[in-house]
Amino acid sequence: MYQSKIAGVGKYVPENVVTNNDLAEMMDTNDAWIQERTGIKERRHIKDGDGNSTAIMGVKAAKIALERAKVKKDDIDLIVFATLSPDYYFPGCGVQVQEMLDIKTCPALDVRNQCSGFIYGLSTADQFIKTGMYKNILVIGSENHSGGLDFTTRGRSVSVIFGDGAGAVVLTRSDNKEQGILSTHLHSEGKHALELSLKGPSTEHWVPEIIAENPQGDDIPYYPYMNGQFVFKNAVVRFSEVIMEGLKANNLEVKDIDMLIPHQANLRISQFIQQKFKLSNEQVYNNIQKYGNTTAASIPIALCEAWENDKIKAGDKVVLAAFGSGFTWASAVISW
Ligand SMILES: CC(C)(COP(=O)(O)OP(=O)(O)OC[C@H]1O[C@@H](n2cnc3c(N)ncnc32)[C@H](O)[C@@H]1OP(=O)(O)O)[C@@H](O)C(=O)NCCC(=O)NCCS
């Protein structure tokens, strides 16, 4: 059995900053409501003509991760791409990355586990390295949410939360058994699938049907739906469970966590977990205030930013944890 470690991290967010006050010009909302309920002050949105897309932002983050990992593009054995907002219905973004990075015909795998997508992707990559099949894997999380949200008052409870951006890591084979991905833990509970969902366009809800069913444009199933309070209640329970599961699997305790990087769903969720586990501010990294919820990109963006700010050092125990649509939830325990 081989060991895998994160050799490089990268992130990219579009330059265009959208504040809560900017949103208040488009819909009936306000800065106080958004900050109080979510902690978000601003987020980034792709702007028409800035040349970005989900795949392109993923490539920008990946290039930084590759450079930091000192891994050449042609040494990448697999691309894993997590997103809920791909450029195309099909094919997935992974093949676009292979083409844009001009990598020889390596495999490319797309992961559709929304807010848990990055950890699902990391776990998949980890298994390929641990079995010895691959040596270097690019894992990307990227989202273009702003391209698919309802920015009228009808969509305000969802659209104020989400932002655009990308993060990436290069996972490589390592000889040091003490360092790297110690374990990953994945879960799903599909009975709650529609509590946080986007129904169409899909084979169940194709475009002409959607238009025929919604002549007034009400209850449009091609905008996301979120049962906010239900999601919140489930999130705090599952985050706690999956963090404890990861610690237990490695004979660790809460006090051993050097850095917890929760998926940036809502600052209130992160704060609830922090208080429940009695973690200090130094033990938890949050940046939702600046970027909103970037779904599959939120953990690699936060991981990258924490690393760039010297908040993660060699040997630190880093715990990643996520919860989201599906419902799915997941954690990863890393010795940095
Ligand atoms: C979405 C969320 C912030 C909403 O907060 P909430 O306290 O549950 O608010 P509610 O949905 O009950 O709405 C309260 C009121 O605010 C209004 N409201 C909703 N969005 C608003 C907005 N952007 N601006 C102003 N008012 C808003 C509602 O219409 C409602 O008004 P009413 O009382 O007159 O009916 C919260 O439920 C949440 O964060 N849930 C978890 C979401 C999450 O983490 N998702 C990602 C998972 S990966």
The ligand as an SDF file (V2000), in Angstrom:
LIG
                    3D

 48 50  0  0  0  0  0  0  0  0999 V2000
  -30.7440   30.1550    3.8990 C   0  0  0  0  0  0  0  0  0  0  0  0
  -30.7190   30.6910    5.3010 C   0  0  0  0  0  0  0  0  0  0  0  0
  -29.6070   31.7200    5.4520 C   0  0  0  0  0  0  0  0  0  0  0  0
  -32.0460   31.3720    5.5560 C   0  0  0  0  0  0  0  0  0  0  0  0
  -32.0980   31.8410    6.8900 O   0  0  0  0  0  0  0  0  0  0  0  0
  -33.4070   31.5860    7.7730 P   0  0  0  0  0  0  0  0  0  0  0  0
  -33.1450   32.1970    9.0700 O   0  0  0  0  0  0  0  0  0  0  0  0
  -33.6580   30.1110    7.7250 O   0  0  0  0  0  0  0  0  0  0  0  0
  -34.4760   32.4250    7.0060 O   0  0  0  0  0  0  0  0  0  0  0  0
  -35.8780   31.9600    6.3990 P   0  0  0  0  0  0  0  0  0  0  0  0
  -35.6540   31.1720    5.1520 O   0  0  0  0  0  0  0  0  0  0  0  0
  -36.6890   31.3530    7.4970 O   0  0  0  0  0  0  0  0  0  0  0  0
  -36.4720   33.3410    6.0060 O   0  0  0  0  0  0  0  0  0  0  0  0
  -36.7470   34.3220    6.9800 C   0  0  0  0  0  0  0  0  0  0  0  0
  -37.3170   35.5260    6.2880 C   0  0  0  0  0  0  0  0  0  0  0  0
  -36.2970   36.1780    5.5270 O   0  0  0  0  0  0  0  0  0  0  0  0
  -36.7220   36.3430    4.1750 C   0  0  0  0  0  0  0  0  0  0  0  0
  -35.5540   36.2530    3.3090 N   0  0  0  0  0  0  0  0  0  0  0  0
  -35.0700   35.1720    2.6600 C   0  0  0  0  0  0  0  0  0  0  0  0
  -33.9900   35.5110    1.9720 N   0  0  0  0  0  0  0  0  0  0  0  0
  -33.7640   36.8240    2.1810 C   0  0  0  0  0  0  0  0  0  0  0  0
  -32.8000   37.7360    1.7370 C   0  0  0  0  0  0  0  0  0  0  0  0
  -31.7970   37.3570    0.9400 N   0  0  0  0  0  0  0  0  0  0  0  0
  -32.8780   39.0120    2.1520 N   0  0  0  0  0  0  0  0  0  0  0  0
  -33.8640   39.4040    2.9730 C   0  0  0  0  0  0  0  0  0  0  0  0
  -34.8210   38.5860    3.4200 N   0  0  0  0  0  0  0  0  0  0  0  0
  -34.7650   37.2960    3.0380 C   0  0  0  0  0  0  0  0  0  0  0  0
  -37.7020   35.2400    3.9600 C   0  0  0  0  0  0  0  0  0  0  0  0
  -38.5670   35.5330    2.8710 O   0  0  0  0  0  0  0  0  0  0  0  0
  -38.4130   35.1800    5.2760 C   0  0  0  0  0  0  0  0  0  0  0  0
  -39.3640   36.2070    5.3210 O   0  0  0  0  0  0  0  0  0  0  0  0
  -40.7840   35.9990    6.0430 P   0  0  0  0  0  0  0  0  0  0  0  0
  -40.4570   35.7040    7.4680 O   0  0  0  0  0  0  0  0  0  0  0  0
  -41.4660   37.2960    5.8330 O   0  0  0  0  0  0  0  0  0  0  0  0
  -41.4150   34.8480    5.3490 O   0  0  0  0  0  0  0  0  0  0  0  0
  -30.5030   29.5620    6.3530 C   0  0  0  0  0  0  0  0  0  0  0  0
  -31.6320   28.7460    6.4340 O   0  0  0  0  0  0  0  0  0  0  0  0
  -29.3150   28.7360    6.0420 C   0  0  0  0  0  0  0  0  0  0  0  0
  -28.1930   29.2060    6.0350 O   0  0  0  0  0  0  0  0  0  0  0  0
  -29.5180   27.4320    5.8150 N   0  0  0  0  0  0  0  0  0  0  0  0
  -28.4250   26.5570    5.4440 C   0  0  0  0  0  0  0  0  0  0  0  0
  -28.0600   26.8210    4.0480 C   0  0  0  0  0  0  0  0  0  0  0  0
  -26.8170   26.1570    3.6510 C   0  0  0  0  0  0  0  0  0  0  0  0
  -25.9070   25.9910    4.4150 O   0  0  0  0  0  0  0  0  0  0  0  0
  -26.7840   25.7760    2.3970 N   0  0  0  0  0  0  0  0  0  0  0  0
  -25.6550   25.1950    1.8050 C   0  0  0  0  0  0  0  0  0  0  0  0
  -25.5340   23.7970    2.2270 C   0  0  0  0  0  0  0  0  0  0  0  0
  -24.2000   23.1520    1.4700 S   0  0  0  0  0  0  0  0  0  0  0  0
  1  2  1  0
  2  3  1  0
  2  4  1  0
  2 36  1  0
  4  5  1  0
  5  6  1  0
  6  7  2  0
  6  8  1  0
  6  9  1  0
  9 10  1  0
 10 11  2  0
 10 12  1  0
 10 13  1  0
 13 14  1  0
 14 15  1  0
 15 16  1  0
 15 30  1  0
 16 17  1  0
 17 18  1  0
 17 28  1  0
 18 19  1  0
 18 27  1  0
 19 20  2  0
 20 21  1  0
 21 22  1  0
 21 27  2  0
 22 23  1  0
 22 24  2  0
 24 25  1  0
 25 26  2  0
 26 27  1  0
 28 29  1  0
 28 30  1  0
 30 31  1  0
 31 32  1  0
 32 33  2  0
 32 34  1  0
 32 35  1  0
 36 37  1  0
 36 38  1  0
 38 39  2  0
 38 40  1  0
 40 41  1  0
 41 42  1  0
 42 43  1  0
 43 44  2  0
 43 45  1  0
 45 46  1  0
 46 47  1  0
 47 48  1  0
M  END
$$$$
